[in-house]
Every structure is written in C-alpha cells, then in structure tokens.
Amino acid sequence: MKQLHICLHCSYAKQVWLAMSNWTSGAIHILAVQDEGVEDWWNRSLALLPVAQKRSVAAILMYTCWNLWKERNRRVFDQKCLQPHEVVQLIKEEVNLRRVACGTPMVF
C-alpha cells in the first residue's frame, strides 16, 4: 500500500496527477480509494474508456507512476528533489518519445 500512497495519495503526487489531468483534458482522473489495491485502481481507471483511448491512458498512467517512483528514489537516495511541474515535464517527454517511437498518436 505504500507504493499506492507514493503514486496516488500524497500531496506531491496529487499535484502531478492534477497537471496530467489538465494536460489530457480530463482523460486522466485519479480518485483512488485509500484501501484500493494497485490492480483494482488500474482496472477501474481504464474500464469505461473506449478501446482506442485505453492504450494512451494506460501509457500515461505508467509513465506518471514510474516518474513519481523515480522522484521518490531521487529524494531518498540522491538527496535531490524536483518540483511537481518538473516531473510533469519528464512525463510529457517520455510520452512523446513513446509516441514517436511507436508511430501512434496519443488519444485523449
């Protein structure tokens, strides 16, 4: 459950998710229940989306969680930290690299 807190519930993560929601015009919206597991949260986040949108949203969910985890590690192991907007910029860069590498547009 600690990973879910770091990736979804802490105030820092909430700032990043809000920025991602704004960037995707609301396609990303995280309202995770405190006792919900990662798999349940993931499935619920994608369940109601059209098939064409699921891949894009799943990619953004992955890149966002991954970058929040890397930020946690940066703070713990390197004694460095980024502001939420800097983490959001890293996520956007990774999403764009994926889009270019895969040749598929992001569908929001």
C-alpha atoms as an extended CHARMM CRD file, in Angstrom:
* protein
*
       108  EXT
         1         1  MET       CA              0.0000000000        0.0000000000        0.0000000000  PROA      1               0.0000000000
         2         2  LYS       CA              2.9630000000        2.3220000000        0.4890000000  PROA      2               0.0000000000
         3         3  GLN       CA              3.5530000000        2.3720000000       -3.2740000000  PROA      3               0.0000000000
         4         4  LEU       CA             -0.0610000000        3.3990000000       -3.8320000000  PROA      4               0.0000000000
         5         5  HSD       CA              0.3580000000        6.2450000000       -1.3620000000  PROA      5               0.0000000000
         6         6  ILE       CA              3.5360000000        7.4570000000       -3.0640000000  PROA      6               0.0000000000
         7         7  CYS       CA              1.9930000000        7.1820000000       -6.5270000000  PROA      7               0.0000000000
         8         8  LEU       CA             -1.5010000000        8.4770000000       -5.7950000000  PROA      8               0.0000000000
         9         9  HSD       CA             -2.3300000000        9.7560000000       -2.3390000000  PROA      9               0.0000000000
        10        10  CYS       CA              0.4790000000       12.0140000000       -1.1480000000  PROA      10              0.0000000000
        11        11  SER       CA              0.0280000000       15.7330000000       -1.7650000000  PROA      11              0.0000000000
        12        12  TYR       CA              3.0040000000       15.8360000000       -4.1460000000  PROA      12              0.0000000000
        13        13  ALA       CA              1.5740000000       13.0310000000       -6.2930000000  PROA      13              0.0000000000
        14        14  LYS       CA             -1.8350000000       14.7070000000       -6.3310000000  PROA      14              0.0000000000
        15        15  GLN       CA             -0.2490000000       17.8450000000       -7.8070000000  PROA      15              0.0000000000
        16        16  VAL       CA              1.3580000000       15.7920000000      -10.5650000000  PROA      16              0.0000000000
        17        17  TRP       CA             -1.8970000000       13.9150000000      -11.3030000000  PROA      17              0.0000000000
        18        18  LEU       CA             -3.8410000000       17.1740000000      -11.4550000000  PROA      18              0.0000000000
        19        19  ALA       CA             -1.3700000000       18.5290000000      -14.0100000000  PROA      19              0.0000000000
        20        20  MET       CA             -1.6510000000       15.3180000000      -16.0310000000  PROA      20              0.0000000000
        21        21  SER       CA             -5.4370000000       15.5620000000      -15.9170000000  PROA      21              0.0000000000
        22        22  ASN       CA             -5.2360000000       19.1250000000      -17.2160000000  PROA      22              0.0000000000
        23        23  TRP       CA             -2.7800000000       18.1230000000      -19.9480000000  PROA      23              0.0000000000
        24        24  THR       CA             -5.0760000000       15.3190000000      -21.1330000000  PROA      24              0.0000000000
        25        25  SER       CA             -8.2400000000       17.4360000000      -20.9300000000  PROA      25              0.0000000000
        26        26  GLY       CA             -9.5820000000       15.2230000000      -18.1550000000  PROA      26              0.0000000000
        27        27  ALA       CA             -8.8160000000       11.8240000000      -19.7220000000  PROA      27              0.0000000000
        28        28  ILE       CA             -6.6880000000       11.1230000000      -16.6590000000  PROA      28              0.0000000000
        29        29  HSD       CA             -8.6270000000       11.4040000000      -13.4390000000  PROA      29              0.0000000000
        30        30  ILE       CA             -7.3870000000        9.7480000000      -10.3090000000  PROA      30              0.0000000000
        31        31  LEU       CA             -9.7350000000        9.4100000000       -7.3930000000  PROA      31              0.0000000000
        32        32  ALA       CA             -8.2930000000        6.3010000000       -5.8100000000  PROA      32              0.0000000000
        33        33  VAL       CA             -9.8950000000        4.8800000000       -2.7160000000  PROA      33              0.0000000000
        34        34  GLN       CA             -7.4710000000        4.6980000000        0.2220000000  PROA      34              0.0000000000
        35        35  ASP       CA             -7.7250000000        0.9220000000        0.6900000000  PROA      35              0.0000000000
        36        36  GLU       CA             -7.8650000000        0.0700000000       -3.0120000000  PROA      36              0.0000000000
        37        37  GLY       CA             -5.0710000000       -2.0730000000       -4.4440000000  PROA      37              0.0000000000
        38        38  VAL       CA             -2.9870000000       -1.0890000000       -7.4490000000  PROA      38              0.0000000000
        39        39  GLU       CA             -4.6070000000       -3.6600000000       -9.7300000000  PROA      39              0.0000000000
        40        40  ASP       CA             -8.1240000000       -2.5470000000       -8.7730000000  PROA      40              0.0000000000
        41        41  TRP       CA             -7.1840000000        1.1120000000       -9.2680000000  PROA      41              0.0000000000
        42        42  TRP       CA             -5.6330000000        0.3240000000      -12.6670000000  PROA      42              0.0000000000
        43        43  ASN       CA             -8.6320000000       -1.6970000000      -13.8870000000  PROA      43              0.0000000000
        44        44  ARG       CA            -11.1150000000        0.9060000000      -12.6960000000  PROA      44              0.0000000000
        45        45  SER       CA             -9.1390000000        3.7120000000      -14.3540000000  PROA      45              0.0000000000
        46        46  LEU       CA             -9.3380000000        2.0010000000      -17.7500000000  PROA      46              0.0000000000
        47        47  ALA       CA            -12.6690000000        0.1710000000      -17.5300000000  PROA      47              0.0000000000
        48        48  LEU       CA            -15.0000000000        2.7450000000      -19.0640000000  PROA      48              0.0000000000
        49        49  LEU       CA            -12.6870000000        4.0520000000      -21.7710000000  PROA      49              0.0000000000
        50        50  PRO       CA            -13.1340000000        3.3200000000      -25.4670000000  PROA      50              0.0000000000
        51        51  VAL       CA            -10.6000000000        0.7910000000      -26.7870000000  PROA      51              0.0000000000
        52        52  ALA       CA             -8.7250000000        3.4100000000      -28.8230000000  PROA      52              0.0000000000
        53        53  GLN       CA             -8.2030000000        5.5360000000      -25.7160000000  PROA      53              0.0000000000
        54        54  LYS       CA             -7.1540000000        2.7430000000      -23.3290000000  PROA      54              0.0000000000
        55        55  ARG       CA             -3.6140000000        2.4070000000      -24.7190000000  PROA      55              0.0000000000
        56        56  SER       CA             -2.9240000000        6.1270000000      -24.4620000000  PROA      56              0.0000000000
        57        57  VAL       CA             -4.3170000000        6.4280000000      -20.9640000000  PROA      57              0.0000000000
        58        58  ALA       CA             -2.5330000000        3.2530000000      -19.8220000000  PROA      58              0.0000000000
        59        59  ALA       CA              0.7640000000        4.6590000000      -21.1240000000  PROA      59              0.0000000000
        60        60  ILE       CA              0.2460000000        7.9210000000      -19.2610000000  PROA      60              0.0000000000
        61        61  LEU       CA             -0.6980000000        6.0690000000      -16.0740000000  PROA      61              0.0000000000
        62        62  MET       CA              2.5070000000        4.0130000000      -16.3440000000  PROA      62              0.0000000000
        63        63  TYR       CA              4.7790000000        6.9520000000      -17.0910000000  PROA      63              0.0000000000
        64        64  THR       CA              3.2290000000        9.0050000000      -14.2950000000  PROA      64              0.0000000000
        65        65  CYS       CA              3.5810000000        6.2640000000      -11.6810000000  PROA      65              0.0000000000
        66        66  TRP       CA              7.0940000000        5.4620000000      -12.8690000000  PROA      66              0.0000000000
        67        67  ASN       CA              8.2140000000        9.0870000000      -12.6690000000  PROA      67              0.0000000000
        68        68  LEU       CA              6.6620000000        9.5450000000       -9.2410000000  PROA      68              0.0000000000
        69        69  TRP       CA              8.5520000000        6.4490000000       -8.0770000000  PROA      69              0.0000000000
        70        70  LYS       CA             11.7830000000        7.7770000000       -9.6020000000  PROA      70              0.0000000000
        71        71  GLU       CA             11.2030000000       11.0850000000       -7.7960000000  PROA      71              0.0000000000
        72        72  ARG       CA             10.8080000000        9.1800000000       -4.5340000000  PROA      72              0.0000000000
        73        73  ASN       CA             14.1060000000        7.4060000000       -5.2090000000  PROA      73              0.0000000000
        74        74  ARG       CA             15.8210000000       10.6700000000       -6.1640000000  PROA      74              0.0000000000
        75        75  ARG       CA             14.8260000000       12.1010000000       -2.7870000000  PROA      75              0.0000000000
        76        76  VAL       CA             15.7310000000        9.0250000000       -0.7460000000  PROA      76              0.0000000000
        77        77  PHE       CA             18.9750000000        8.0050000000       -2.4340000000  PROA      77              0.0000000000
        78        78  ASP       CA             20.3200000000       11.1780000000       -4.0420000000  PROA      78              0.0000000000
        79        79  GLN       CA             19.0210000000       13.8050000000       -1.5830000000  PROA      79              0.0000000000
        80        80  LYS       CA             17.7100000000       15.7820000000       -4.5670000000  PROA      80              0.0000000000
        81        81  CYS       CA             14.1950000000       16.7330000000       -5.4990000000  PROA      81              0.0000000000
        82        82  LEU       CA             12.2450000000       18.1260000000       -8.4140000000  PROA      82              0.0000000000
        83        83  GLN       CA              9.1870000000       20.3280000000       -8.2950000000  PROA      83              0.0000000000
        84        84  PRO       CA              5.9240000000       18.7310000000       -9.4700000000  PROA      84              0.0000000000
        85        85  HSD       CA              5.9590000000       20.7080000000      -12.7350000000  PROA      85              0.0000000000
        86        86  GLU       CA              9.4450000000       19.3380000000      -13.4760000000  PROA      86              0.0000000000
        87        87  VAL       CA              8.2430000000       15.7510000000      -13.0060000000  PROA      87              0.0000000000
        88        88  VAL       CA              5.2710000000       16.5160000000      -15.2660000000  PROA      88              0.0000000000
        89        89  GLN       CA              7.6880000000       17.7560000000      -17.9250000000  PROA      89              0.0000000000
        90        90  LEU       CA              9.6610000000       14.4970000000      -17.6950000000  PROA      90              0.0000000000
        91        91  ILE       CA              6.4290000000       12.5170000000      -18.1000000000  PROA      91              0.0000000000
        92        92  LYS       CA              5.4270000000       14.5410000000      -21.1490000000  PROA      92              0.0000000000
        93        93  GLU       CA              8.8510000000       13.9780000000      -22.7080000000  PROA      93              0.0000000000
        94        94  GLU       CA              8.6220000000       10.2100000000      -22.1760000000  PROA      94              0.0000000000
        95        95  VAL       CA              5.0900000000       10.0870000000      -23.5470000000  PROA      95              0.0000000000
        96        96  ASN       CA              6.2220000000       11.9950000000      -26.6270000000  PROA      96              0.0000000000
        97        97  LEU       CA              9.2040000000        9.6670000000      -27.1270000000  PROA      97              0.0000000000
        98        98  ARG       CA              6.8230000000        6.7040000000      -26.9640000000  PROA      98              0.0000000000
        99        99  ARG       CA              4.5030000000        8.3440000000      -29.4820000000  PROA      99              0.0000000000
       100       100  VAL       CA              7.3560000000        8.9630000000      -31.9170000000  PROA      100             0.0000000000
       101       101  ALA       CA              8.9090000000        5.5020000000      -31.4300000000  PROA      101             0.0000000000
       102       102  CYS       CA              5.6150000000        3.6600000000      -31.8520000000  PROA      102             0.0000000000
       103       103  GLY       CA              4.2770000000        5.9300000000      -34.5830000000  PROA      103             0.0000000000
       104       104  THR       CA              0.9070000000        6.1640000000      -32.8850000000  PROA      104             0.0000000000
       105       105  PRO       CA             -0.9060000000        9.2850000000      -31.7900000000  PROA      105             0.0000000000
       106       106  MET       CA             -1.9370000000        9.7220000000      -28.1740000000  PROA      106             0.0000000000
       107       107  VAL       CA             -5.7250000000        9.6000000000      -27.9930000000  PROA      107             0.0000000000
       108       108  PHE       CA             -7.3430000000       11.6800000000      -25.2650000000  PROA      108             0.0000000000
